[in-house]
Amino acid sequence: MPSSYVVPALPIRRSAITLALALVIIAAMSIFFVGEVSDLRKAMDQLRQNDAARIQVRNVLMNLLNAETGQRGFLLTGDPAYLGPYQLGRNSVRDNLAQAQQSGYHDPQFLANVRTLALITESKLDELERTVQLAKRGDAAAALNIVREGFGRIKMREARMLIQDEVTRLRLRRDAIMDEFNDRLLRAALILVLMLSTVVAMTVHAWRSLSAAARRNIELAKRLAMEASHDVLTGLPNRRFFDRWARRLVARSQRSGKPFTLLAVDLDRFKAVNDTHGHATGDEVLKAVANRFQSALRGGEFLARVGGDEFVVLVEGDIARNEVTGIGRRLIDCLYPALHPGLAANAVGASIGASSFPLNGTDLEGLMQAADDALYASKHGGRGMLSFARTDMAPASASPSGAAGQAAATTHGAAPTAGAVF
């Protein structure tokens, strides 16, 4: 296969490098994306823990106030109905503190403040419990004296201030976590967009590369098919193509009885040109011969190169000998103008042998043999002429062509089977 038919490796290598780089970029972005998602989960956990801690701390104050309200009502009225809210508030305060410590919010300052708050509230709860017990024993006056001393109010004020400060601090911390969460969410979204963009770009690149490769493969297949059926040098159908075409024509003619003519053309003195001027000049001459033959032929006249300096022409239909002679004259005459700047006008000529179906054969092999025999007669009869095959497969003798390519037609014998030459 000619090297020009091979798909270049460089675009494939570039595509592979581009794909590898894209995969590395996607892998790196995936690592960053996974890291951002992990940090987002941690931030969400911190937000939940912060909310839970803030709610529990705030509930400590609310339940402490409920316990104090129940205590005050019982001391002032002696009504046991106030003991229910008191006990509920008292127990809830301790539950709130325990849940705040178990919320999972591991901020050291928060834990320290919760421990401090637990000490303050425990002092307040002890004061409430002592007064309630005194009132239960009927010593409400002593209980009220303890209240008037103000120790409980001091502890309540300390608890309220500590709780308010901690709730404010937790809210600020929550805002900071939320800002960080939003930043990480934005980064994760950007990374995801970049990953998707890279995937889309890779897909487009792969599609374009595959499309280009497909186009190259289609072009390669066409060129290979062309090379398999056409001569690379001249672009004419080659022997394989001619063989298929001619056999189909023979089969069709055998069914229909429609005749056709086969002309075997061989270049004269071409070997001398090749030996003297080199194969490069010989190739240029063959190209020029092919172009001139194609220009000399008309529609319905099929031309193929079947060998080094051998050509074949197929002409469908029932044509007279003088028409075949005209085709041969055009083929021979078209070579007399110089085929190459370094060659004389008559450096290369052509000899032709003609056979026809079914007169000279009913299969391709017989027709080719008859045309070759007629061509042999032209070669040995002086060259530069056309000879017709005899019906008995023996070609007539040939006469030399006239000067300057003007052939003089000669008929040998009166029978129509004799070979006419010019």
C-alpha positions as CSV (number, residue, x, y, z in Angstrom):
1,M,0.0,0.0,0.0
2,P,1.4,3.4,-0.8
3,S,2.5,5.4,2.2
4,S,0.0,8.2,1.4
5,Y,-2.8,5.7,2.0
6,V,-1.8,5.1,5.6
7,V,-3.8,7.0,8.2
8,P,-1.2,9.4,9.8
9,A,-0.2,8.3,13.4
10,L,0.4,11.9,14.6
11,P,-3.3,12.9,14.9
12,I,-4.0,9.6,16.7
13,R,-1.1,10.3,19.0
14,R,-2.3,13.8,19.6
15,S,-5.8,12.5,20.4
16,A,-4.4,9.9,22.8
17,I,-2.3,12.6,24.6
18,T,-5.4,14.9,24.7
19,L,-7.5,12.1,26.1
20,A,-4.8,11.3,28.7
21,L,-4.5,14.9,29.8
22,A,-8.3,15.2,30.0
23,L,-8.5,12.1,32.1
24,V,-5.8,13.4,34.4
25,I,-7.6,16.7,34.7
26,I,-10.9,14.9,35.4
27,A,-9.2,12.7,38.0
28,A,-7.7,15.7,39.8
29,M,-11.0,17.6,39.7
30,S,-12.7,14.5,41.0
31,I,-10.4,14.4,44.0
32,F,-11.1,18.1,44.7
33,F,-14.8,17.5,44.2
34,V,-14.8,14.5,46.6
35,G,-12.9,16.6,49.1
36,E,-15.3,19.5,48.8
37,V,-18.3,17.2,49.1
38,S,-16.7,15.6,52.2
39,D,-16.2,19.1,53.7
40,L,-19.8,20.0,52.8
41,R,-21.0,17.0,54.8
42,K,-18.8,18.0,57.7
43,A,-20.2,21.6,57.5
44,M,-23.8,20.2,57.4
45,D,-23.0,18.1,60.5
46,Q,-21.6,21.1,62.2
47,L,-24.7,23.1,61.4
48,R,-27.0,20.4,62.8
49,Q,-24.8,20.1,65.9
50,N,-24.8,23.9,66.3
51,D,-28.5,24.1,65.9
52,A,-29.1,21.3,68.4
53,A,-26.6,22.8,70.9
54,R,-28.2,26.3,70.6
55,I,-31.7,24.9,71.1
56,Q,-30.7,22.9,74.2
57,V,-28.9,25.9,75.7
58,R,-31.9,28.1,75.0
59,N,-34.3,25.5,76.5
60,V,-32.2,25.5,79.7
61,L,-33.2,29.1,80.4
62,M,-36.8,28.5,79.4
63,N,-37.2,25.4,81.6
64,L,-35.3,27.1,84.5
65,L,-37.8,29.9,84.3
66,N,-40.6,27.4,84.3
67,A,-39.2,25.7,87.4
68,E,-38.9,29.1,89.2
69,T,-42.4,30.0,88.2
70,G,-43.7,26.8,89.7
71,Q,-41.7,27.3,92.8
72,R,-43.0,30.9,93.3
73,G,-46.6,29.8,92.8
74,F,-46.3,27.0,95.3
75,L,-44.6,29.3,97.9
76,L,-47.2,32.0,97.5
77,T,-50.4,29.9,97.3
78,G,-49.4,26.6,98.7
79,D,-51.3,25.0,95.8
80,P,-49.6,21.6,95.0
81,A,-50.7,22.1,91.3
82,Y,-47.6,24.3,90.9
83,L,-45.3,21.5,91.8
84,G,-46.0,19.7,88.5
85,P,-44.5,22.6,86.4
86,Y,-41.8,23.0,88.9
87,Q,-40.7,19.3,88.7
88,L,-41.0,19.3,84.9
89,G,-38.9,22.4,84.6
90,R,-36.3,21.1,87.0
91,N,-35.9,17.8,85.3
92,S,-35.9,19.4,81.8
93,V,-33.1,21.7,82.8
94,R,-30.9,18.7,83.6
95,D,-32.0,16.9,80.4
96,N,-31.2,20.0,78.3
97,L,-27.7,20.3,79.8
98,A,-27.1,16.6,79.2
99,Q,-28.3,16.8,75.6
100,A,-26.2,19.9,75.0
101,Q,-23.1,18.1,76.1
102,Q,-24.1,15.1,73.9
103,S,-25.0,17.1,70.8
104,G,-21.7,16.3,69.1
105,Y,-20.8,20.0,69.0
106,H,-17.2,19.7,70.2
107,D,-16.3,23.3,70.4
108,P,-14.1,23.6,73.5
109,Q,-15.5,27.0,74.6
110,F,-19.0,25.7,74.2
111,L,-18.3,22.6,76.4
112,A,-16.6,24.8,79.0
113,N,-19.6,27.2,79.0
114,V,-22.0,24.2,79.3
115,R,-20.1,22.9,82.4
116,T,-20.2,26.4,83.9
117,L,-23.9,26.7,83.1
118,A,-24.5,23.3,84.8
119,L,-22.8,24.5,88.0
120,I,-24.9,27.7,88.0
121,T,-28.2,26.0,87.2
122,E,-27.5,23.3,89.8
123,S,-27.0,26.0,92.4
124,K,-30.2,27.7,91.3
125,L,-32.1,24.3,91.4
126,D,-30.8,23.6,94.9
127,E,-32.1,26.9,96.1
128,L,-35.5,26.2,94.5
129,E,-35.6,22.7,96.0
130,R,-34.7,23.9,99.5
131,T,-37.5,26.5,99.4
132,V,-40.0,24.0,98.1
133,Q,-39.1,21.5,100.8
134,L,-39.5,24.2,103.5
135,A,-42.9,25.1,102.1
136,K,-44.0,21.5,102.1
137,R,-43.1,21.2,105.8
138,G,-45.3,24.3,106.4
139,D,-42.5,26.8,106.9
140,A,-43.3,29.1,104.0
141,A,-42.0,32.1,105.8
142,A,-38.5,30.6,105.9
143,A,-38.7,29.7,102.3
144,L,-39.7,33.2,101.4
145,N,-36.8,34.6,103.4
146,I,-34.4,32.5,101.4
147,V,-35.9,33.9,98.2
148,R,-35.6,37.5,99.5
149,E,-31.9,36.9,100.2
150,G,-31.4,37.2,96.4
151,F,-29.0,34.2,96.0
152,G,-31.4,32.6,93.5
153,R,-31.8,35.9,91.6
154,I,-28.1,36.2,91.2
155,K,-27.8,32.6,89.9
156,M,-30.7,33.2,87.5
157,R,-29.1,36.4,86.2
158,E,-25.7,34.6,85.7
159,A,-27.5,31.7,84.0
160,R,-29.4,34.1,81.7
161,M,-26.4,36.1,80.8
162,L,-24.3,33.0,80.1
163,I,-27.0,31.5,78.0
164,Q,-27.7,34.6,76.0
165,D,-23.9,35.0,75.4
166,E,-23.6,31.4,74.4
167,V,-26.6,31.5,72.1
168,T,-25.2,34.6,70.4
169,R,-21.8,33.0,70.0
170,L,-23.4,29.9,68.6
171,R,-25.5,31.9,66.2
172,L,-22.4,33.8,65.0
173,R,-20.5,30.5,64.7
174,R,-23.4,29.1,62.7
175,D,-23.3,32.1,60.3
176,A,-19.6,31.5,59.8
177,I,-20.2,27.8,59.1
178,M,-23.0,28.7,56.7
179,D,-20.7,31.1,54.9
180,E,-18.0,28.4,54.7
181,F,-20.7,25.9,53.5
182,N,-21.8,28.3,50.8
183,D,-18.2,28.8,49.6
184,R,-17.6,25.1,49.5
185,L,-20.9,24.5,47.7
186,L,-19.9,27.1,45.1
187,R,-16.5,25.5,44.7
188,A,-18.1,22.1,44.4
189,A,-20.5,23.4,41.8
190,L,-17.7,25.1,39.8
191,I,-15.6,21.9,39.9
192,L,-18.7,19.9,38.8
193,V,-19.3,22.4,36.0
194,L,-15.6,22.1,35.0
195,M,-15.8,18.3,35.1
196,L,-19.0,18.3,33.0
197,S,-17.4,20.8,30.6
198,T,-14.3,18.6,30.3
199,V,-16.5,15.6,29.7
200,V,-18.5,17.5,27.0
201,A,-15.2,18.7,25.5
202,M,-13.8,15.2,25.5
203,T,-17.0,13.9,23.9
204,V,-16.9,16.5,21.2
205,H,-13.2,15.9,20.7
206,A,-13.8,12.2,20.5
207,W,-16.7,12.6,18.2
208,R,-14.7,14.9,15.9
209,S,-11.7,12.5,16.1
210,L,-13.9,9.5,15.3
211,S,-15.7,11.4,12.6
212,A,-12.3,12.4,11.1
213,A,-11.1,8.9,11.5
214,A,-14.3,7.6,9.9
215,R,-13.9,10.0,7.0
216,R,-10.2,9.0,6.6
217,N,-11.3,5.3,6.7
218,I,-14.0,5.9,4.1
219,E,-11.5,7.8,2.0
220,L,-9.0,5.0,2.5
221,A,-11.5,2.4,1.6
222,K,-12.4,4.3,-1.5
223,R,-8.8,4.7,-2.5
224,L,-8.1,1.0,-1.7
225,A,-11.1,0.0,-3.8
226,M,-9.9,2.4,-6.5
227,E,-6.5,0.9,-6.3
228,A,-7.9,-2.6,-6.4
229,S,-9.8,-1.9,-9.6
230,H,-7.8,0.9,-11.2
231,D,-4.2,1.4,-12.2
232,V,-2.4,3.7,-9.7
233,L,-0.2,5.3,-12.3
234,T,-2.7,6.2,-15.0
235,G,-6.0,6.0,-13.1
236,L,-7.4,3.7,-15.8
237,P,-9.3,0.5,-14.9
238,N,-6.8,-2.3,-14.3
239,R,-6.8,-6.0,-15.4
240,R,-9.0,-7.1,-12.5
241,F,-11.6,-4.5,-13.3
242,F,-11.4,-5.2,-17.0
243,D,-11.8,-9.0,-16.4
244,R,-14.9,-8.5,-14.3
245,W,-16.4,-6.0,-16.8
246,A,-15.6,-8.1,-19.8
247,R,-17.0,-11.3,-18.3
248,R,-20.2,-9.5,-17.5
249,L,-20.3,-8.2,-21.0
250,V,-19.7,-11.6,-22.5
251,A,-22.4,-13.1,-20.3
252,R,-24.9,-10.4,-21.2
253,S,-24.0,-10.8,-24.9
254,Q,-24.4,-14.6,-24.7
255,R,-27.9,-14.1,-23.4
256,S,-28.9,-11.3,-25.8
257,G,-26.8,-12.2,-28.8
258,K,-25.6,-8.5,-29.0
259,P,-22.1,-8.3,-30.5
260,F,-19.2,-6.2,-29.2
261,T,-15.6,-5.6,-30.2
262,L,-12.4,-6.0,-28.3
263,L,-9.2,-4.1,-29.2
264,A,-5.8,-5.2,-27.8
265,V,-3.4,-2.2,-27.9
266,D,0.4,-2.6,-27.3
267,L,2.8,0.4,-27.3
268,D,5.6,0.3,-29.9
269,R,9.2,1.2,-28.8
270,F,8.2,1.9,-25.2
271,K,10.9,-0.4,-23.8
272,A,13.5,1.6,-25.6
273,V,12.2,4.8,-24.0
274,N,12.3,3.2,-20.6
275,D,15.8,1.9,-21.1
276,T,17.1,5.1,-22.5
277,H,15.4,7.8,-20.5
278,G,14.6,5.9,-17.3
279,H,11.5,4.7,-15.6
280,A,10.4,8.1,-14.4
281,T,10.2,9.3,-18.0
282,G,8.5,6.0,-18.9
283,D,5.8,6.6,-16.2
284,E,5.2,10.1,-17.6
285,V,4.8,8.7,-21.1
286,L,2.3,6.1,-19.8
287,K,0.3,8.8,-18.2
288,A,0.3,10.9,-21.4
289,V,-0.7,7.8,-23.4
290,A,-3.6,7.1,-21.1
291,N,-4.8,10.7,-21.3
292,R,-4.6,10.8,-25.1
293,F,-6.3,7.4,-25.4
294,Q,-9.1,8.7,-23.2
295,S,-9.4,11.8,-25.3
296,A,-9.5,9.8,-28.5
297,L,-12.2,7.5,-27.4
298,R,-15.9,8.3,-27.3
299,G,-18.8,7.4,-25.1
300,G,-19.4,3.7,-24.7
301,E,-15.8,2.8,-25.6
302,F,-14.2,1.3,-22.5
303,L,-10.4,1.6,-21.9
304,A,-8.3,-0.3,-19.4
305,R,-4.6,-0.8,-18.8
306,V,-3.9,-4.5,-18.4
307,G,-0.1,-4.6,-18.4
308,G,3.0,-2.5,-18.5
309,D,2.4,-1.1,-22.0
310,E,-0.7,-3.0,-22.8
311,F,-4.2,-1.5,-23.1
312,V,-7.6,-2.9,-24.0
313,V,-10.6,-1.2,-25.5
314,L,-14.2,-2.7,-25.4
315,V,-16.8,-1.3,-27.8
316,E,-20.4,-2.5,-27.2
317,G,-22.8,-2.9,-30.1
318,D,-22.7,-4.1,-33.7
319,I,-20.2,-1.8,-35.4
320,A,-18.8,-2.0,-38.9
321,R,-15.2,-2.7,-39.7
322,N,-14.6,0.8,-40.9
323,E,-15.8,2.1,-37.5
324,V,-13.4,-0.2,-35.7
325,T,-10.7,1.0,-38.1
326,G,-11.6,4.6,-37.2
327,I,-11.2,3.9,-33.5
328,G,-7.8,2.3,-34.2
329,R,-6.7,5.2,-36.3
330,R,-7.7,7.7,-33.6
331,L,-5.7,5.7,-31.0
332,I,-2.6,5.4,-33.2
333,D,-2.7,9.0,-34.5
334,C,-3.1,10.5,-31.1
335,L,0.4,9.3,-30.1
336,Y,2.3,11.0,-32.8
337,P,2.6,14.4,-31.2
338,A,5.5,14.2,-28.7
339,L,4.4,12.5,-25.5
340,H,7.3,14.0,-23.5
341,P,9.6,17.0,-24.0
342,G,12.6,14.8,-24.3
343,L,11.1,12.5,-26.9
344,A,10.6,12.7,-30.7
345,A,7.1,12.9,-32.1
346,N,7.2,9.2,-33.2
347,A,9.2,7.9,-30.3
348,V,6.2,5.8,-29.1
349,G,3.5,4.3,-31.3
350,A,0.8,1.6,-31.0
351,S,-0.1,-1.6,-32.6
352,I,-3.6,-3.0,-32.3
353,G,-5.4,-6.3,-32.7
354,A,-9.2,-6.5,-33.0
355,S,-11.6,-9.4,-32.3
356,S,-15.4,-9.4,-32.1
357,F,-18.1,-11.4,-30.3
358,P,-19.3,-13.8,-31.5
359,L,-17.4,-13.8,-34.8
360,N,-14.0,-14.6,-33.2
361,G,-15.0,-16.2,-30.0
362,T,-17.9,-16.7,-27.5
363,D,-15.9,-16.4,-24.3
364,L,-13.4,-13.9,-23.0
365,E,-10.4,-16.2,-23.3
366,G,-11.1,-16.9,-26.9
367,L,-11.7,-13.2,-27.8
368,M,-8.4,-12.2,-26.0
369,Q,-6.5,-14.9,-27.8
370,A,-7.9,-13.8,-31.2
371,A,-7.1,-10.1,-30.4
372,D,-3.6,-11.1,-29.3
373,D,-3.0,-13.0,-32.5
374,A,-4.1,-10.1,-34.5
375,L,-1.9,-7.8,-32.4
376,Y,1.0,-10.1,-33.1
377,A,0.3,-9.7,-36.8
378,S,0.4,-5.9,-36.4
379,K,3.7,-6.1,-34.5
380,H,5.3,-8.2,-37.1
381,G,3.7,-6.5,-40.1
382,G,5.5,-3.2,-39.5
383,R,3.8,-1.8,-36.3
384,G,1.7,1.2,-36.1
385,M,-1.3,-0.6,-37.5
386,L,-4.5,-2.4,-36.7
387,S,-5.2,-6.0,-37.7
388,F,-8.5,-7.9,-37.5
389,A,-8.6,-11.5,-36.3
390,R,-9.7,-14.2,-38.7
391,T,-12.8,-16.2,-38.0
392,D,-10.6,-19.3,-37.8
393,M,-8.6,-17.5,-35.0
394,A,-5.6,-16.9,-37.4
395,P,-5.0,-13.2,-38.0
396,A,-4.4,-11.8,-41.5
397,S,-1.0,-10.6,-42.5
398,A,-0.4,-6.9,-41.8
399,S,0.9,-4.0,-43.9
400,P,2.9,-1.0,-42.5
401,S,1.2,2.2,-41.8
402,G,1.7,5.3,-43.9
403,A,4.0,8.2,-43.1
404,A,3.3,10.6,-40.3
405,G,0.8,8.2,-38.9
406,Q,-1.6,8.3,-41.8
407,A,-2.5,4.6,-42.2
408,A,-3.1,3.1,-45.6
409,A,-5.9,0.5,-45.4
410,T,-5.1,-2.8,-47.1
411,T,-7.5,-5.7,-47.4
412,H,-6.0,-9.2,-47.7
413,G,-8.3,-11.6,-49.5
414,A,-11.8,-11.2,-50.6
415,A,-13.5,-13.2,-47.9
416,P,-15.0,-11.2,-45.1
417,T,-13.0,-13.3,-42.6
418,A,-9.7,-11.8,-43.8
419,G,-7.9,-9.3,-41.5
420,A,-8.1,-5.7,-42.7
421,V,-5.1,-3.6,-41.7
422,F,-4.0,0.0,-42.0
